[in-house]
Amino acid sequence: MLLHDFKTLREEAVQRSADPLSFDYLRNKPNQVGALVCGGRRFEQALYHRSSVVDASGALILPDCLSPVTGQRADGFCPVPCLADRSAFMEFLDWNRDGHLSVEEIATVFAALLPCDIAGVQHFIRDHFDVDEEGIISSEELQRLNLWCGQRLPQLLAASPVVPHLELKRTASSEELLRWFDQWDMHGLGELEFKDLRFAFSWALYQAMGDAVNTHTKETVCSLLLAEAELDGEGLVSKDDFVELFAPVLQANLPENGKTAAGSAQGQSNAPESKAGVHLAIMVHMPIEGTTWQFELPQNSTVSKLRSTLAQKRMAQEGFALGPFQLYASGQLLTNDDDLLETHGLGTRVIAQVLPEQDAAMGCTMA
């Protein structure tokens, strides 16, 4: 049985703003997003989580130091610049240094760094910028892009909300399987291309195996699964065929208890019973300032407690935009201040993000 060619799967991950090695959506670890470089220069569209490509000392852990997507040699890793550094951020976007940016190039980075859906970002850009038939934004329009990195950023976030993926369980019913199918059928056509279903299967299996399983083992297991499902090549899969022919193959390889590593990462798990004296290790990422804070809060802390703690910390330190801000977790806007942090996975694997509220102008007032 031949193992599946993972190059096409990795390319599909890039198009979806996912890490091409872990298949985890880049927005789930926004503080780790960056690109491979050679001689200090980015050389491909693909973005990665730092933990996927370098070790604790910062050394690359890629076989022969080659990109898993393009096969080009790399000698380092460069984080995405913060949005406040407009010049560096725009230079990072133009990775091939041709003076032009495509809708795809911009959307890939925004969807990796911010709590927004890549398809929604693409639609938003086409609606608000002059884009030619090849999806290229004119050089004159690039000057306007700066505004969407700052003052108008809340409009972009509101127009491209993240729809969390449903967790597929081994015991899922036909109705649950159809709902899982529909979330990948972004155009509502009632069918999926083989390449889309291959990625969906791979994503589900990778998340089920979790971080404790190394990449080589995941690739081997996933390759065998895709071969068993006969999903090589091109073709279309209808809903009925998915339920009857393909879903059983995936379900048989999922954990029996239905719990996947993705559950807690996406804030889908129920909060455990609070214990006196126990604290949550909170991690908060601020993409505008390019800063990540780590601190502890009591286990029974609410969203309101996190919000007030952050407001005080931002007031006390220089270089942070003042004014109202929004909190996100797992790509979702936190709207209920009474929610316990643990109900959103905060304090476990989930990273909170701080972004300006609608109509709040970034950079106008700094502490």
N, C-alpha and C positions, 0 to 999 in steps of 0.2 A: 504494500500500500504506500503510495507516494505521499510525502508530506506536502502540505499546501505551501505555495509560494507566498511568503509573508511580505514581500516587497509591495505587492498590490494592496494588502491590508494596511500596511503602514502609510502608504500614500492616501488611502481612504481616511485614515485617522487624521492626517494633516488637513484634509479638506473639511473635517468636522471640528477642527481646533481641539484635537485630543492628542495626548502624548503617544507618539508612534511606537513606544516600547511597552508602556503599561496599559495603553488604551483608556486610561483615566482621562476624563475631560480636564483640560488644563486649568479651567476656572476653579476646580476643586482645591488646587494648591497654588493660588495666584502669586504668593510670595516666592515661589520657586521657578516661575516661568522665565525661560531664556532661550538662547540659541547657541548652537555649536559655532565656533569661529576657527579660522586659520590665519595666523599672522595678525590677530586682532580684528579680523573682518568676518562678518556673517556671510555665508555662501549659499544658503538654501532657505526656502520658505518655512520648513519644518521648525516647530518649537517643541521644547521638552521641559519636563520637570527636572530640576537640578539633581534630585535624588536618583533619577533614572540613568544619568550619564556620568556623574562624578562621585567619588567617594568622599569620606569625611574630610580628607586632606585637600580636596579640590582637584585631585588627579582624575583624568578620564578613565572610565572603566569599560570603554567600548573595545571590542576585538580589533586589534591592529589600528586603533584610533580612527576607524572609518565610520562615517555617518551610516546609520542603518537604513536611511531613506535614499540617499543619492550615491553612497559609496565613496564620497569625497573624504579626503584626509582632514582631520580636525586636530587642533592642539590646545583647545581651551573651550570654556563656556562663558557666555556673556549674558547677564540678566537683562530683562527688558528695562529700559530707562523709565523713570517715573514720568507721569504725565505733565508735571510742572516744568520739567526740563524739555520744553517744546523742541528745541533744536536737536538734541540727542534722540528724542523719541521719533521725530520725523526721519532722521538719518537711519535709525533702526528699521523703520518701516520700509525704506527704500533699500532693501538688502542687496539687490544686484546693481545698485548705484547707476541706474539708467535715467534718473530724473523724472520717472513716471511711476505712478502707483496704480495697481489694479484694485477693483472692488474686493477681490479675493484676498489680496495681500493685507489690506487694511482690516477687513473683517476677521481674518485669522488672529491678528494680534489683539484687537479689541475684545473678541470673544474669549480669549485666553486670559486676559488681565482683568476683565470686568464681568459682573453677573449679567451677561446678556447672551442671547441665542445667536449663533453665527448666521443662520438664514435670515433672522430678523434684522441683523446689522446690515447684511447685504441689501435687503429691500430698502432699509432706511437710507443708505448711501445713494442708491439709485434714485430715490425720491427727492433727495436734497442737493445732489451734485450733478454737474454736467458730465455724464459718462458716455463714452463713444461705444460703437457697436462691439468692440473687443473688450469692453469692461474696463477701459483705462480712463482715469481722471486726468483732466488737462492740468498743465502746470499752474495756470492761473487759479484753478479751483483749489489747488493744494494749500494756498494761503488761507482759504476759508476753513480748511480742516482743523487748523489750530483752535478755532472757536469751539469745535466739538470735543476737544480735549479739555475744555475748561467750562466756560459759562453755560454752554448748551449741552453739556454731558448728561444732565438729568433727562433731557428730552430723548436722547438716544436710549438710555436705560428703560424709560417708560415705553418706548416703541418696540423694544426687542426683549421682552421678558423670557426668562428661562422656564421651560416646561420640564419638570423633573421626570426622569424615566421611571416607569413602574418596575418594581422588582418581580421577576418571573420566578415562581416557585415550582418545585418538582411536582406538587400536587395540584397545579393550576387547572381550573375548569376550562371548558371550551370558551365560555364568555370571557374569562380572564386572559386566555391566549389571544383572543381577538382584540381585546383592548391593548395588549402588549404589541400586537402587530400594527395596530392603528397609530401608535406613537412613533413608529419608524416610517410609516407611510405619510410623509410630510405633505404630499400633494393631494392626499385623499383619493387616490386612483383605485384603491382596492386591490393593489398588487405591488410587489416589491421586486426590484431587480436583484439578481443573484449577488451582486457586489454589496448591495445594501444589507441583505440578509446575512451575508458572510460577516460583515462588520458587527451587526446586531448580535449574532451568535458569539462572536469572539469577545465582544464587550461584556456580555452577560457571563460568559465562562471565566474571563479574567477577573471580574469583580467577585465572582463566587469563590475563586481560589485565594484571593486576598494578597496582601503584601508579603506574607510569610513564604509564599511559593516563588522561586526565582523565575526569571524571564525565560530561560531555556526550557524549563519544565512546562511552563504555561504554553509556549509555542508548540511543544511536542504534543501535549494533550489536545490543544485547540486544532492542530493540523489533523490529528487522527479523527477528531469529531467532524470536521468539515469534509474529510474524505468519506467518512461513513454516511454523512448526509448527502453526498454527491452534489456539492454546491460549487464545483469548479466550473470555469467557463462563464458563458453569458446565458441569460434567460430571465424569465419572469415567473414569480411565484404568486398564485392567487391565495386568498384567505383560506379557502377550503383545503387547498393542497398544503398550506402551512400547518393547519391544525391536524390534518390526517397523516402527513408524510414527514414533515420536517421537525415540528415541535417535539414529538416524542423522543427524537434523538437527543435534542438539547436537554430536555427534562430529565432524561435518564442519567445525565452527567452532572446534574445540580445536587447540592447537599440535600439530604433527606429532610432536615429540619426546616428547609426553606429560607434559612438565614444566610445572607451573603455579606461579604465585607463591605459592599456598597451601601448596605442599609444604614449603617451608622454614619458613613461619610456623607450621605445625602440627607441626614436629619430625619430618617424614617423610623428610627427606633423609639420605643417608649422610654420615658425617663425612669431610671431605677429608683427604689425607695431611698429617700434622703437619710443620711447618717450624720449624726452630730460630729463636728470637728473635721469633716471631710471637705476638701477644697477642689475646685475645678481649675485645671491648667488652661487658661484662656489664651488664644492666639488671635491677634487682630491685625489685619493688613490694610494699609492705606495707599492705594495705587497712585493717588495724586502726588503725595509726598514721597512715595517709594519707601515707606517705613513699615516695619513689623514690630508690634509690641507683644510681649508675653508677660502675663501676671496671673495671680490666683484670685478667685472669688469663692465665697462659700457655696457649697453644693446646691443649696436651695435658692440661689440668686436668679432673678428674673431679667428679662430684656431691659426693663427700666433701670435696674441696678447697673447693668453693663453700660447703658447709655450715659448715665450720670457719671460713672467712673471715667469713661472716655472723655466726656466734656471737661472734666476737671484736669485730666492729664494734658489735653490739648491746650487748655488755657495756660497751663503752667510751663509749657515748653515753647521755645521760639521756632518759627518756620512752619507753623501749621495754620491752615486757613480757618478763620473763625466763622461762626454762623451755624445755622441748623444743618444737621446731617442725617443721613439714612443709614440703617444697618442692614446688611445682607448676610445670609448664611446658606450655603449650598445653592447659591444663585437666586435665592428667594428673599424678597423684601420682608423684614420683620416688622409687622404692623401692630401686633398685640404686645404691649409693654408688660402685661401680666404673665406672659408665657415664661415658664422655667427655661433656662438656657439649655438644659439637657434635652428638652423635647425637640430641639433643633440640632442636636448632636454637638453643641458647643461644650468644650471641655473634654472631648474625646478626639475625633479625627477631623472635625469640621473647623474651618477657619472663618472668622467673621470679617466682613469688609465694611469700611467706612467711606461713604461717598456723599457729595453735597445733595441737599434737597432740591426739589424742583424750583427753578428760578434763583437759586443761590449762586452767586457769581464766584467762581474759584479764583483765588489769587488777588481779589480786590482788597481784602482785609486779612492781614497775616499777624499772628501773635508774635 
